[in-house]
Amino acid sequence: MLHVLYLVFNLTDPAVRRRVLMLKAGGADVTLAGFRRSAEPPAEIEGIRPIDLGISHDGQFVQRTFAVLNAAMSLGSALKDTARPDVIVARNLEMLALAARAKAIFGAGDFPVVYESLDIHRLLLRQDPVGGALRFLERYFARDVKLLITSSPAFMRNYFLPHGQVSAPVELVENRHFELSPSGNPGAEQVERTAPPWRIGWFGALRCRRSLAILSEFSRRSEGRFEVTLRGRPALREFEDFQGAVAAEPFLSFEGSYRNPEDLAAIYGEVHFSWVIDFFEEGQNSQWLLPNRLYEGSRFGAVPIAMRDTETARFLEERGIGIILPEPTPEALERVIGGMDRERYLDLRRRVLAVDRKTWTCDRQDCLDFVARLGRLVAAPPPAMARALVKA
């Protein structure tokens, strides 16, 4: 059984749990270690007791740097009871640096490191000494990486290739909905609700002030024809007063967090449209990514609303589905969906549901293939070492 040491920057990130699920479903034995953004470390994640490396605060670059340095010094102690892994998967640059330290700690031969980069942080894109230094560090720590995992082709086109950051082969692992076995008829529960109020769902990582402003004003202008539901984890530091702003809106509500993938069918079944727009790092990461909510909402029949000139819009246009917002304003949103009627909505939803389900989902075979891909990175030991291992 392939033993994977998975190093992550936020143990409480739902995406970490999904990757652990994927690795385990693919037959891997997983050791999980990382930082957290909660007061206490999680007791377990999918049956795994994670190794806690301390707190790493969102958006606090200096604190996170010192957290990595401290973790590097104490990593030997943290991993003392961990069996030597076959492969290390490092989720983002901070953990890639710690992966190099982990290799030195385990020693006794080489084993592959995989770099998982599913977002390009804005600091890496700065055209100043800070950005240049971080890109240098990324190239340095990635020099021996055996595989790069990323979630959007635009990250390769716009960042990794132009900057020459990683020379390793690339594995595109999209943020598809984790579904080991097909379930039900997606979107069937929406058939009877094909009249106002139309509901827009904005689910997942809520970090975009501009999206909140557009959706708030649009819902007020619609005077009840459109309602907006927010669910997930708001990045409170990105909003002046998230709770107050939501409470002031008559047609917009925040319904709290949810479990992914367990709750997705239910929450997307309550909305007609999925907001897959993010201006958080406008012109950079938010323009290049293919977000989780694109796959999750479409899997369950919610019609995606994307922003023009983004990778998400390109993805939708290639498949002839969804709604493309021509400009980021409430007025533009009103123009493209304000006159929604039953016939148009049913046509939009029918087009989404007609797309091959595999476009949106990750199944057990995908998990097996992913772990097999990692397994192929593990080189057979040279004969001398093989003999030594047999003697031991």
Backbone torsions as a table, in degrees:
resi	resn	phi	psi	omega
1	MET	NA	129.7	-179.1
2	LEU	-66.8	127.6	178.4
3	HIS	-100.7	116.6	-177.7
4	VAL	-109.2	125.0	168.5
5	LEU	-93.6	113.6	-176.1
6	TYR	-104.9	114.0	-179.2
7	LEU	-102.0	123.5	-173.9
8	VAL	-131.2	152.8	-177.4
9	PHE	-88.4	-12.3	179.7
10	ASN	-151.0	100.6	-177.5
11	LEU	-61.5	-26.4	-176.1
12	THR	-91.6	4.6	176.3
13	ASP	-70.4	125.0	178.9
14	PRO	-56.5	-28.9	179.8
15	ALA	-66.0	-29.4	176.8
16	VAL	-65.8	-44.1	178.4
17	ARG	-60.6	-41.5	-179.8
18	ARG	-64.1	-39.5	178.8
19	ARG	-67.5	-38.7	176.6
20	VAL	-61.7	-43.9	176.2
21	LEU	-57.4	-42.7	-178.6
22	MET	-64.7	-44.6	179.5
23	LEU	-63.4	-44.6	-178.9
24	LYS	-67.3	-41.3	178.7
25	ALA	-65.0	-25.9	177.3
26	GLY	-83.8	-1.2	175.5
27	GLY	97.6	10.9	-179.2
28	ALA	-87.6	151.0	168.8
29	ASP	-94.0	124.7	-169.7
30	VAL	-115.6	128.4	165.1
31	THR	-107.2	126.7	-174.5
32	LEU	-112.9	128.6	178.0
33	ALA	-140.6	142.9	178.7
34	GLY	175.6	-179.5	176.1
35	PHE	-84.5	170.6	178.2
36	ARG	-137.6	161.1	175.4
37	ARG	-121.5	24.6	177.4
38	SER	-118.8	160.8	-178.3
39	ALA	-61.6	-38.2	-179.7
40	GLU	-122.8	148.3	177.5
41	PRO	-69.4	148.0	176.7
42	PRO	-63.3	139.7	-178.6
43	ALA	-65.4	-38.9	178.4
44	GLU	-160.5	154.8	175.2
45	ILE	-131.6	109.9	-178.1
46	GLU	51.5	47.1	176.5
47	GLY	81.1	1.1	-179.5
48	ILE	-106.2	129.3	174.0
49	ARG	-86.1	109.2	-174.2
50	PRO	-73.2	152.7	174.7
51	ILE	-87.6	117.6	-174.9
52	ASP	-85.5	123.2	178.9
53	LEU	-102.1	5.0	178.0
54	GLY	109.9	-173.7	-176.9
55	ILE	-93.9	137.4	173.7
56	SER	-129.1	115.5	-173.0
57	HIS	-84.7	138.2	178.7
58	ASP	-62.5	128.1	173.8
59	GLY	78.2	1.7	-178.7
60	GLN	-107.0	87.6	-171.0
61	PHE	-60.8	-44.4	-177.9
62	VAL	-64.3	-46.7	179.6
63	GLN	-59.9	-42.1	-178.6
64	ARG	-66.2	-35.7	177.4
65	THR	-62.3	-46.6	179.0
66	PHE	-66.8	-33.8	177.3
67	ALA	-62.3	-41.3	178.2
68	VAL	-65.2	-43.2	179.0
69	LEU	-62.2	-43.7	178.4
70	ASN	-63.7	-41.6	180.0
71	ALA	-65.4	-37.0	179.2
72	ALA	-62.4	-38.2	-179.0
73	MET	-72.9	-29.3	-177.0
74	SER	-103.9	6.3	-173.7
75	LEU	-64.8	-35.1	178.7
76	GLY	-59.0	-43.9	177.4
77	SER	-66.9	-41.0	-178.0
78	ALA	-64.4	-33.1	-176.0
79	LEU	-100.7	11.1	-171.8
80	LYS	-62.2	-29.2	-179.5
81	ASP	-99.6	11.4	-177.5
82	THR	-96.5	130.1	175.9
83	ALA	-66.7	152.2	179.9
84	ARG	-60.3	124.7	-178.7
85	PRO	-77.1	161.8	172.1
86	ASP	-84.5	-30.3	-178.0
87	VAL	-152.8	145.8	174.0
88	ILE	-109.8	130.8	171.8
89	VAL	-110.1	120.4	-176.5
90	ALA	-109.8	117.2	-176.9
91	ARG	-92.4	97.5	175.6
92	ASN	91.5	173.6	-170.0
93	LEU	-62.8	-41.7	179.9
94	GLU	-56.1	-44.9	-176.9
95	MET	-76.1	-24.8	174.3
96	LEU	-64.0	-38.9	175.7
97	ALA	-62.9	-41.0	179.3
98	LEU	-71.4	-27.0	177.2
99	ALA	-63.1	-38.5	176.7
100	ALA	-62.2	-40.0	177.4
101	ARG	-66.0	-40.8	179.6
102	ALA	-62.9	-39.9	178.1
103	LYS	-59.9	-41.3	179.3
104	ALA	-66.1	-36.2	-179.3
105	ILE	-67.6	-45.7	-177.7
106	PHE	-74.2	-36.4	176.3
107	GLY	53.9	-149.3	174.4
108	ALA	49.0	62.8	177.1
109	GLY	96.1	169.9	-176.3
110	ASP	-97.9	152.1	170.6
111	PHE	-149.0	153.0	-169.4
112	PRO	-76.0	149.4	171.8
113	VAL	-115.0	134.6	177.9
114	VAL	-112.5	132.9	-179.5
115	TYR	-102.1	117.6	178.7
116	GLU	-103.8	110.8	-178.4
117	SER	-125.8	100.7	-175.1
118	LEU	-104.4	-2.9	173.6
119	ASP	-146.4	149.8	175.0
120	ILE	-106.9	108.4	-176.2
121	HIS	-64.1	144.0	-176.1
122	ARG	-60.7	-28.0	178.6
123	LEU	-64.7	-33.5	179.1
124	LEU	-68.4	-18.6	-176.0
125	LEU	-100.0	-1.2	179.8
126	ARG	-68.7	137.9	178.6
127	GLN	-96.7	61.5	179.3
128	ASP	-149.3	178.8	-177.9
129	PRO	-57.2	-34.2	179.0
130	VAL	-63.5	-50.3	178.8
131	GLY	-61.8	-42.4	179.1
132	GLY	-62.4	-40.1	179.4
133	ALA	-65.9	-41.5	-179.4
134	LEU	-67.8	-39.3	177.2
135	ARG	-65.9	-35.6	175.5
136	PHE	-62.7	-45.1	179.1
137	LEU	-62.4	-39.7	179.0
138	GLU	-63.0	-45.8	178.4
139	ARG	-61.6	-39.5	-178.4
140	TYR	-64.3	-51.0	-176.8
141	PHE	-73.4	-20.9	-179.5
142	ALA	-92.9	4.0	-172.9
143	ARG	-63.6	-29.0	-179.5
144	ASP	-111.2	11.5	179.5
145	VAL	-63.8	138.2	-177.4
146	LYS	-94.3	-17.1	-179.0
147	LEU	-157.6	138.6	172.9
148	LEU	-108.7	126.4	175.0
149	ILE	-105.3	125.4	175.3
150	THR	-139.7	167.1	-168.8
151	SER	-112.8	-2.9	-179.1
152	SER	-147.0	135.7	177.0
153	PRO	-60.6	-26.4	-178.8
154	ALA	-66.8	-26.7	176.0
155	PHE	-64.9	-36.7	177.2
156	MET	-70.0	-48.2	-176.1
157	ARG	-63.8	-38.7	-169.7
158	ASN	-102.2	-14.2	-178.0
159	TYR	-131.1	-63.6	-170.9
160	PHE	-64.3	-44.1	-179.6
161	LEU	-72.1	-49.3	-179.8
162	PRO	-60.0	-35.9	-177.8
163	HIS	-91.7	-8.5	-179.7
164	GLY	61.1	40.6	-172.3
165	GLN	-75.0	-38.5	-175.1
166	VAL	-136.4	131.1	-179.7
167	SER	-98.8	-1.7	-176.6
168	ALA	-73.3	161.5	172.1
169	PRO	-59.0	156.7	-175.5
170	VAL	-115.5	136.2	173.1
171	GLU	-116.5	117.4	177.0
172	LEU	-84.8	114.3	178.2
173	VAL	-120.9	95.7	-176.1
174	GLU	-68.1	161.4	-177.4
175	ASN	-81.7	51.9	-174.7
176	ARG	-75.8	156.5	179.8
177	HIS	-64.5	129.2	-178.1
178	PHE	-80.4	115.8	-175.0
179	GLU	-147.7	97.9	-175.3
180	LEU	-68.0	-31.8	177.4
181	SER	-138.9	136.6	-178.8
182	PRO	-56.6	143.5	-177.7
183	SER	-136.9	120.1	168.6
184	GLY	64.6	-171.8	178.3
185	ASN	-105.5	104.4	-174.9
186	PRO	-59.4	132.8	174.7
187	GLY	83.4	-3.2	-175.9
188	ALA	-62.3	-32.9	-176.9
189	GLU	-70.4	-9.7	-178.6
190	GLN	-90.9	-8.5	-172.4
191	VAL	-57.0	-40.0	-175.6
192	GLU	-78.8	-15.0	-176.8
193	ARG	-105.1	73.8	-176.0
194	THR	-120.0	41.6	176.5
195	ALA	-150.1	160.8	179.4
196	PRO	-56.1	150.7	3.9
197	PRO	-77.0	132.4	171.5
198	TRP	-77.6	140.5	-175.5
199	ARG	-117.5	130.1	175.6
200	ILE	-106.1	128.1	177.1
201	GLY	-104.7	128.3	173.0
202	TRP	-117.4	102.9	-170.9
203	PHE	-121.1	151.7	174.3
204	GLY	111.9	-138.1	178.6
205	ALA	-79.6	109.2	-177.4
206	LEU	-95.8	101.5	-173.1
207	ARG	-137.3	6.7	-170.2
208	CYS	-111.0	105.5	179.1
209	ARG	-62.4	-36.4	-176.8
210	ARG	-67.3	-39.1	176.3
211	SER	-62.0	-43.8	179.6
212	LEU	-61.1	-41.5	-179.6
213	ALA	-65.7	-43.8	-179.2
214	ILE	-64.3	-48.2	-177.7
215	LEU	-66.4	-35.9	179.1
216	SER	-64.5	-50.5	-177.6
217	GLU	-67.3	-40.0	179.6
218	PHE	-62.1	-43.5	-178.7
219	SER	-65.7	-35.4	176.4
220	ARG	-65.7	-43.9	-179.5
221	ARG	-61.6	-33.7	-176.9
222	SER	-74.1	-15.6	176.5
223	GLU	53.6	42.5	174.1
224	GLY	101.7	-12.8	177.4
225	ARG	-69.2	-29.0	177.7
226	PHE	-124.8	135.5	173.5
227	GLU	-120.9	151.0	-177.6
228	VAL	-122.8	129.2	177.3
229	THR	-115.6	127.7	176.5
230	LEU	-107.2	136.2	174.5
231	ARG	-142.8	147.2	176.7
232	GLY	130.2	-148.1	-176.0
233	ARG	-118.2	102.4	178.4
234	PRO	-71.5	136.2	173.0
235	ALA	-83.1	90.5	-169.9
236	LEU	-59.9	-27.9	-179.3
237	ARG	-69.5	-15.3	179.5
238	GLU	-88.4	-7.5	-178.3
239	PHE	-121.5	144.3	176.9
240	GLU	-65.4	-43.9	179.0
241	ASP	-156.8	83.5	-174.7
242	PHE	-59.8	-51.6	-176.8
243	GLN	-61.8	-42.0	179.8
244	GLY	-66.0	-40.7	-179.8
245	ALA	-64.0	-41.4	179.6
246	VAL	-68.2	-43.2	-177.9
247	ALA	-62.8	-27.0	-177.5
248	ALA	-80.0	-8.3	-175.4
249	GLU	-97.7	125.4	-177.2
250	PRO	-73.7	-23.3	-175.0
251	PHE	-121.8	21.6	179.9
252	LEU	-133.7	136.6	-177.2
253	SER	-141.7	153.1	175.0
254	PHE	-112.3	122.5	-173.5
255	GLU	-106.8	13.2	173.9
256	GLY	85.9	-167.9	-176.0
257	SER	-84.6	174.7	179.9
258	TYR	-152.8	165.2	178.0
259	ARG	-94.8	133.2	-179.4
260	ASN	-117.8	118.9	19.3
261	PRO	-100.0	-0.9	-168.0
262	GLU	-59.9	-36.5	-172.4
263	ASP	-96.4	-0.4	-169.7
264	LEU	-65.3	-41.6	-179.3
265	ALA	-59.1	-41.2	-177.8
266	ALA	-69.4	-45.9	-173.4
267	ILE	-75.1	-35.4	177.1
268	TYR	-76.4	-21.9	174.8
269	GLY	-69.0	-13.7	-179.3
270	GLU	-93.7	-3.3	-177.3
271	VAL	-126.3	160.8	177.8
272	HIS	-98.3	-32.3	-174.6
273	PHE	-128.5	151.0	177.2
274	SER	-118.2	124.5	178.8
275	TRP	-82.0	108.7	-177.7
276	VAL	-111.3	27.8	-179.4
277	ILE	-101.0	141.9	178.4
278	ASP	-148.2	118.0	178.0
279	PHE	-100.8	14.1	-172.5
280	PHE	-55.9	-44.8	175.4
281	GLU	-125.8	68.0	-171.5
282	GLU	-58.9	136.2	179.7
283	GLY	82.3	-6.7	-179.4
284	GLN	-128.5	-113.7	-174.6
285	ASN	-55.2	-43.9	-176.4
286	SER	-68.4	-22.9	177.9
287	GLN	-82.1	-24.3	-172.9
288	TRP	-97.7	-23.8	-170.7
289	LEU	-76.5	160.2	168.9
290	LEU	-117.1	97.5	-166.7
291	PRO	-74.6	159.4	176.7
292	ASN	-52.3	-43.0	-173.1
293	ARG	-65.7	-22.5	175.2
294	LEU	-61.6	-47.8	-176.8
295	TYR	-75.3	-42.9	-175.8
296	GLU	-65.6	-49.2	-179.0
297	GLY	-64.2	-44.0	-178.1
298	SER	-66.4	-35.9	177.4
299	ARG	-56.9	-35.2	-175.6
300	PHE	-107.4	22.1	168.1
301	GLY	84.9	6.4	176.0
302	ALA	-79.7	131.4	-177.0
303	VAL	-75.9	120.1	-177.1
304	PRO	-74.8	141.9	173.9
305	ILE	-114.0	116.1	-176.0
306	ALA	-120.1	165.9	179.4
307	MET	-96.3	137.1	178.7
308	ARG	-56.7	150.1	175.6
309	ASP	64.3	35.1	173.5
310	THR	-123.5	164.5	176.8
311	GLU	-63.4	-33.8	178.0
312	THR	-64.5	-44.4	178.1
313	ALA	-62.0	-42.4	177.8
314	ARG	-59.0	-44.3	179.5
315	PHE	-58.0	-45.8	-178.5
316	LEU	-70.3	-41.3	-178.6
317	GLU	-63.7	-36.3	178.2
318	GLU	-62.0	-29.1	-177.6
319	ARG	-101.2	-2.0	177.5
320	GLY	65.8	38.3	-177.6
321	ILE	-132.8	167.6	172.9
322	GLY	80.4	-176.3	-179.5
323	ILE	-123.6	130.8	-178.8
324	ILE	-108.2	121.5	178.9
325	LEU	-82.5	122.2	-174.7
326	PRO	-73.6	-26.4	177.8
327	GLU	-152.6	154.0	-171.8
328	PRO	-84.4	68.9	-179.9
329	THR	-140.1	154.6	174.5
330	PRO	-60.8	-34.1	179.9
331	GLU	-63.4	-41.5	179.1
332	ALA	-65.9	-39.8	177.9
333	LEU	-63.4	-39.3	178.6
334	GLU	-64.5	-38.0	-179.5
335	ARG	-66.4	-37.9	-172.9
336	VAL	-86.7	-26.9	-179.2
337	ILE	-130.0	-4.9	-175.7
338	GLY	-57.9	-32.6	-179.2
339	GLY	-95.3	24.4	-176.4
340	MET	-55.6	135.8	174.2
341	ASP	-131.3	175.2	-174.0
342	ARG	-59.5	-44.9	-175.7
343	GLU	-64.5	-44.4	-179.1
344	ARG	-67.2	-42.1	-180.0
345	TYR	-61.3	-46.8	-179.2
346	LEU	-60.5	-36.9	177.6
347	ASP	-67.0	-43.7	178.4
348	LEU	-61.2	-44.0	-178.3
349	ARG	-69.6	-39.1	179.6
350	ARG	-60.8	-40.1	178.9
351	ARG	-63.8	-40.0	178.6
352	VAL	-64.8	-45.7	-177.4
353	LEU	-69.9	-18.9	179.9
354	ALA	-78.9	-15.9	179.8
355	VAL	-70.2	140.9	179.0
356	ASP	-51.4	127.8	-177.3
357	ARG	-56.2	-31.1	-180.0
358	LYS	-62.8	-20.9	175.5
359	THR	-60.8	-31.0	-172.3
360	TRP	-105.3	-16.8	-168.2
361	THR	-120.3	152.8	171.7
362	CYS	-111.4	118.0	-177.3
363	ASP	-108.2	-175.3	-175.9
364	ARG	-61.0	-38.0	179.3
365	GLN	-64.2	-37.6	175.3
366	ASP	-59.8	-40.4	179.6
367	CYS	-65.0	-44.5	178.4
368	LEU	-62.1	-42.2	179.6
369	ASP	-64.9	-39.1	-179.1
370	PHE	-64.8	-47.0	179.6
371	VAL	-66.5	-37.0	176.3
372	ALA	-62.4	-37.3	177.1
373	ARG	-62.5	-41.7	176.4
374	LEU	-65.3	-39.9	-178.7
375	GLY	-62.9	-32.8	-179.9
376	ARG	-69.2	-14.9	178.0
377	LEU	-77.3	-20.2	-175.0
378	VAL	-79.3	109.4	-178.2
379	ALA	-75.4	143.6	175.0
380	ALA	-66.7	140.6	-179.8
381	PRO	-66.6	149.0	177.5
382	PRO	-62.3	158.3	-175.0
383	PRO	-54.0	-42.5	-178.2
384	ALA	-60.6	-44.2	-180.0
385	MET	-68.0	-38.6	179.3
386	ALA	-58.7	-43.0	-179.8
387	ARG	-64.5	-40.5	-178.8
388	ALA	-63.3	-37.7	179.3
389	LEU	-67.4	-38.0	178.5
390	VAL	-63.5	-43.5	178.9
391	LYS	-61.0	-38.7	-178.8
392	ALA	-65.5	NA	NA
